[in-house]
């Protein structure tokens, strides 16, 4: 059995930057250090940060003075304003690509466009983008949702950075049916597009795909869907312990990919487990 791992699996630039900032902050800061929601969507990394003293809180109520590390997905500007008013020290670990999406959404709003965000309304990144665009936006996850909207003729579009390019294009095509003027910022992260294409290409060459990463990670679950859509047997797992030997029966080539918030040590453990089962 042969195990093949895509070249760019694991941490993207934004996640690597955020985790580095968080661990450095934990090591050099006295007092309460916390994030509002998990720093990244990977439970194992979040647990390691907790072990180093970084607490995850769900809101700022009752939180005493300390250091707030802004998660990689960013925060709603109202929440940041509240945190500053409470006197918290702010360490901004927002992904630079997310910041671009925030600024483009704000620009579109300022220029009078009806802002449409391609993404998941419940995702913290999208909620933050909504705040930077004044709060009056439309969020769509698929082309079918566009058909149900009451749209203006002057529309501006940005994307959640982990969206698939194909879905983004399909939604833009649908928006074109209503728009007289359409301004588009493709804010999908370049690393996301590269990882998705590499994963799709590999899924067509192997007998089984394993996608490694947090089940709460949008980009990880999207990788799994890409492989499933290619009719390749696919499993999403967070750790090597979840691998079942029966998955590998009669399989000659196993493909491995991982989300942008998956650390290399977890990917390595998965590969080592596969190799031990094949021995």
C-alpha positions as CSV (number, residue, x, y, z in Angstrom):
1,X,0.0,0.0,0.0
2,X,1.3,3.4,-1.0
3,X,0.5,6.6,1.0
4,X,0.5,9.9,-0.9
5,X,0.2,13.3,0.9
6,X,-0.5,16.5,-0.9
7,X,2.5,18.8,-0.9
8,X,0.8,21.8,0.8
9,X,-1.2,19.9,3.5
10,X,-1.5,21.6,6.9
11,X,-1.1,25.1,8.3
12,X,-1.6,28.0,6.0
13,X,0.2,31.3,6.5
14,X,-2.6,32.9,8.5
15,X,-3.0,30.0,10.9
16,X,0.7,29.6,11.4
17,X,1.0,33.3,12.2
18,X,-1.9,33.1,14.6
19,X,-0.7,30.1,16.5
20,X,2.9,31.5,16.7
21,X,1.5,34.8,18.2
22,X,-0.7,32.9,20.6
23,X,2.0,30.6,22.0
24,X,4.5,33.6,22.2
25,X,1.9,35.6,24.0
26,X,1.2,32.8,26.5
27,X,4.9,32.4,27.2
28,X,5.6,36.1,27.7
29,X,2.4,37.4,29.4
30,X,1.5,37.4,33.0
31,X,-2.2,37.4,33.9
32,X,-5.3,36.2,32.1
33,X,-4.8,35.3,28.5
34,X,-7.9,34.3,26.4
35,X,-9.5,34.1,23.0
36,X,-13.1,34.8,22.2
37,X,-14.0,31.5,20.6
38,X,-11.2,29.1,19.5
39,X,-8.1,30.7,18.0
40,X,-8.4,28.2,15.0
41,X,-10.7,25.4,14.2
42,X,-8.5,22.5,15.5
43,X,-9.4,21.0,18.9
44,X,-5.9,19.5,19.4
45,X,-4.1,22.9,18.9
46,X,-6.7,24.7,21.1
47,X,-6.1,22.1,23.9
48,X,-2.3,22.7,23.6
49,X,-2.9,26.4,24.0
50,X,-5.1,25.8,27.0
51,X,-2.3,23.8,28.5
52,X,-0.1,26.9,28.1
53,X,-2.7,29.1,29.8
54,X,-4.8,30.4,26.9
55,X,-8.5,30.1,27.9
56,X,-11.4,30.1,25.4
57,X,-14.3,32.2,26.5
58,X,-17.7,32.5,24.7
59,X,-18.3,36.2,25.5
60,X,-16.7,39.1,27.4
61,X,-19.3,39.3,30.2
62,X,-17.6,38.6,33.5
63,X,-14.2,38.5,32.0
64,X,-11.7,40.5,34.1
65,X,-8.7,42.3,32.9
66,X,-6.3,40.5,30.7
67,X,-5.0,39.9,27.2
68,X,-7.4,39.1,24.4
69,X,-5.9,37.3,21.4
70,X,-8.1,37.9,18.4
71,X,-8.8,34.6,16.6
72,X,-7.5,34.0,13.1
73,X,-11.1,34.4,11.8
74,X,-11.2,38.0,13.1
75,X,-13.9,39.6,15.3
76,X,-16.8,41.9,14.8
77,X,-15.6,45.5,15.2
78,X,-18.3,46.1,17.9
79,X,-16.8,43.3,20.0
80,X,-13.3,44.7,19.6
81,X,-14.5,48.2,20.6
82,X,-16.1,46.6,23.7
83,X,-12.9,44.8,24.5
84,X,-10.8,48.0,24.3
85,X,-13.3,49.9,26.4
86,X,-12.9,47.2,29.1
87,X,-9.2,47.8,29.1
88,X,-8.1,44.5,27.6
89,X,-4.7,44.3,25.9
90,X,-5.4,43.2,22.3
91,X,-3.1,40.9,20.4
92,X,-4.5,40.8,16.8
93,X,-4.0,37.3,15.2
94,X,-6.5,37.9,12.5
95,X,-5.4,36.3,9.2
96,X,-4.2,39.1,6.8
97,X,-6.4,37.6,4.0
98,X,-9.5,37.8,6.3
99,X,-8.5,41.5,6.9
100,X,-8.6,42.1,3.2
101,X,-12.1,40.6,2.9
102,X,-13.2,42.9,5.8
103,X,-11.7,46.0,4.2
104,X,-13.2,45.2,0.7
105,X,-16.7,44.7,2.3
106,X,-16.4,48.0,4.0
107,X,-15.3,49.7,0.7
108,X,-18.2,48.2,-1.2
109,X,-20.7,49.4,1.4
110,X,-19.1,52.9,1.3
111,X,-19.4,53.0,-2.5
112,X,-23.1,52.2,-2.3
113,X,-23.2,48.5,-3.3
114,X,-25.5,45.9,-1.9
115,X,-22.9,43.7,-0.2
116,X,-23.1,39.9,-0.8
117,X,-20.8,37.6,1.1
118,X,-20.4,34.1,-0.3
119,X,-20.1,31.9,2.7
120,X,-21.7,30.4,5.8
121,X,-23.6,32.9,7.9
122,X,-22.8,31.0,11.1
123,X,-19.0,31.1,10.5
124,X,-17.2,33.6,12.7
125,X,-15.2,35.0,9.8
126,X,-18.4,35.9,8.0
127,X,-19.9,37.5,11.1
128,X,-16.8,39.7,11.4
129,X,-17.0,40.7,7.7
130,X,-20.7,41.6,8.3
131,X,-19.6,44.0,11.0
132,X,-17.1,45.8,8.8
133,X,-19.7,46.3,6.1
134,X,-22.1,48.0,8.4
135,X,-24.2,44.9,9.2
136,X,-26.6,45.2,6.3
137,X,-25.4,42.4,4.0
138,X,-26.7,39.3,2.3
139,X,-24.9,36.0,3.0
140,X,-25.3,33.2,0.4
141,X,-23.9,29.7,0.6
142,X,-25.0,28.3,-2.8
143,X,-26.5,29.5,-6.1
144,X,-30.0,28.3,-5.2
145,X,-30.1,30.8,-2.3
146,X,-29.5,33.7,-4.7
147,X,-32.7,32.9,-6.5
148,X,-34.7,33.6,-3.3
149,X,-33.2,37.0,-2.7
150,X,-34.6,40.5,-3.4
151,X,-31.5,42.0,-5.0
152,X,-30.7,45.6,-6.0
153,X,-29.1,46.3,-9.4
154,X,-25.8,47.5,-7.9
155,X,-24.1,44.5,-6.2
156,X,-20.7,44.0,-4.6
157,X,-19.3,40.6,-3.8
158,X,-16.7,39.2,-1.4
159,X,-16.1,35.6,-0.3
160,X,-15.3,33.8,2.9
161,X,-11.7,33.1,2.5
162,X,-12.1,29.3,2.6
163,X,-14.8,29.1,0.0
164,X,-14.4,26.9,-3.1
165,X,-13.7,28.8,-6.3
166,X,-16.3,26.8,-8.2
167,X,-19.1,27.7,-5.8
168,X,-18.0,31.3,-5.8
169,X,-18.1,31.4,-9.6
170,X,-21.5,29.7,-9.7
171,X,-23.0,32.3,-7.3
172,X,-21.5,35.2,-9.2
173,X,-23.0,33.8,-12.4
174,X,-26.4,33.8,-10.7
175,X,-26.0,37.3,-9.4
176,X,-25.3,38.5,-12.9
177,X,-28.9,37.8,-13.8
178,X,-30.0,40.5,-11.4
179,X,-27.2,43.0,-11.4
180,X,-26.8,46.0,-13.7
181,X,-23.5,46.7,-12.0
182,X,-21.4,44.0,-10.3
183,X,-18.2,44.6,-8.5
184,X,-16.3,41.5,-7.4
185,X,-13.4,41.0,-5.0
186,X,-12.2,37.4,-5.1
187,X,-11.1,37.1,-1.4
188,X,-10.7,33.4,-1.4
189,X,-7.2,32.7,0.0
190,X,-4.7,31.6,-2.6
191,X,-3.5,28.8,-0.4
192,X,-7.1,27.5,0.0
193,X,-7.5,27.3,-3.8
194,X,-4.1,25.5,-4.3
195,X,-4.9,23.0,-1.5
196,X,-8.4,22.3,-2.9
197,X,-7.1,21.7,-6.4
198,X,-4.3,19.5,-5.2
199,X,-6.7,17.5,-3.1
200,X,-9.2,17.1,-6.0
201,X,-6.4,16.0,-8.3
202,X,-5.1,13.4,-5.8
203,X,-8.5,12.1,-5.1
204,X,-8.9,11.1,-8.7
205,X,-5.7,9.0,-8.6
206,X,-6.1,7.0,-5.4
207,X,-8.4,4.3,-3.9
208,X,-9.2,6.2,-0.7
209,X,-8.8,9.7,0.7
210,X,-8.2,10.7,4.3
211,X,-8.9,14.3,5.2
212,X,-7.2,15.3,8.4
213,X,-8.4,18.2,10.5
214,X,-11.0,19.6,12.9
215,X,-14.6,18.6,12.2
216,X,-15.5,22.2,13.1
217,X,-13.2,23.5,10.3
218,X,-15.0,24.8,7.2
219,X,-12.0,24.4,4.9
220,X,-11.4,20.8,6.2
221,X,-15.0,19.7,5.7
222,X,-14.9,21.3,2.2
223,X,-11.9,19.2,1.3
224,X,-13.8,16.1,2.3
225,X,-16.8,17.2,0.1
226,X,-14.5,17.8,-2.9
227,X,-13.2,14.2,-2.6
228,X,-16.7,12.8,-2.1
229,X,-18.0,14.7,-5.1
230,X,-15.3,13.0,-7.1
231,X,-16.8,9.6,-6.0
232,X,-13.7,8.7,-4.1
233,X,-14.2,6.9,-0.7
234,X,-13.4,9.6,1.8
235,X,-13.1,9.8,5.6
236,X,-12.6,12.9,7.7
237,X,-10.6,12.3,10.9
238,X,-9.1,14.5,13.6
239,X,-6.3,12.1,14.8
240,X,-4.6,8.9,13.8
241,X,-6.4,7.0,16.5
242,X,-9.6,7.2,14.4
243,X,-8.2,5.2,11.5
244,X,-10.0,1.9,11.1
245,X,-8.0,-1.0,9.5
246,X,-11.1,-2.1,7.5
247,X,-10.9,1.2,5.6
248,X,-7.7,0.1,4.0
249,X,-8.8,-3.4,2.9
250,X,-7.9,-4.0,-0.8
251,X,-6.7,-0.4,-1.1
252,X,-3.4,0.1,-3.1
253,X,-3.1,3.9,-2.9
254,X,-4.2,6.1,0.0
255,X,-4.3,9.9,-0.4
256,X,-3.9,12.2,2.5
257,X,-4.9,15.9,2.6
258,X,-5.4,18.3,5.5
259,X,-7.1,21.5,6.3
260,X,-5.4,24.8,6.8
261,X,-5.7,24.6,10.6
262,X,-4.2,21.1,10.9
263,X,-0.7,21.0,12.4
264,X,2.0,18.9,10.8
265,X,2.5,16.7,13.8
266,X,-1.0,15.3,13.4
267,X,-0.5,14.7,9.7
268,X,2.7,12.9,10.5
269,X,1.0,10.7,13.0
270,X,-1.7,9.8,10.5
271,X,0.9,8.8,7.9
272,X,2.9,6.7,10.4
273,X,-0.3,4.9,11.5
274,X,-1.1,4.1,7.9
275,X,2.4,2.8,7.2
276,X,2.3,0.6,10.4
277,X,-1.0,-0.9,9.3
278,X,0.4,-1.6,5.9
279,X,3.5,-3.3,7.2
